[in-house]
């Protein structure tokens, strides 16, 4: 049996899917830019999280 997702989680997921759909509707270039931007954010956020964790300021 799968765990039920919270309303907030569902809303964020739906917003992410809608953003992907809108970018895809604008063409492959727009979708590629969105993909690259999201990957860059994920990497910089991970680096920031590691730095903060090293100072004991994050979980």
N, C-alpha and C positions, 0 to 999 in steps of 0.2 A: 504494500500500500504506500503510495507516495505522500510526502508531507505537503500540507496545504501552504501555499505561499501567502505572504501578507499582502494586504491591499497596496501598500507602498511599493513593494517589490513588483507587483503586477503592473502598477502604473508606470514605474520606471522602465520596465521591460517593454511595455506597449509604446512608450515614447521613443525608445531606442529603435524599435521595429519601424515605427512611422517615419523616423528620420532616415532610416535606410531605404524605405520605399520612396520617399520624396527625392532622395539623392539619386536613386536608380532611375526614377522617372525623368530626371534632368539629363541623364546620359552617363556613359561609362566614365567620362572624365570627372564628373562631380562625385560619383561613387568612389572612384579611386582616391580623390582628395580626402573624402570623408574617412575612408579606410586608413589612409596614411596619418591623418590627424589623430584619429583615435588610438592608433598604435603608438604614436609619439607621446600622447598624453599618458598612456598606460606605462610607458617606460620612464618618463620623467616623474610620474607620481610614485612609482616603485622606488626610484632612486631617492626621492625626497623622504619617503617613508623609512627607508633604510638609514638615512642620515639622522632623522629624528629618533629612530629607535636606538641608535648608538648613543645618543645623549639621554636616553630614558624618557623621551617626551611623547612616545607613541607606543601602541600595543604591538 
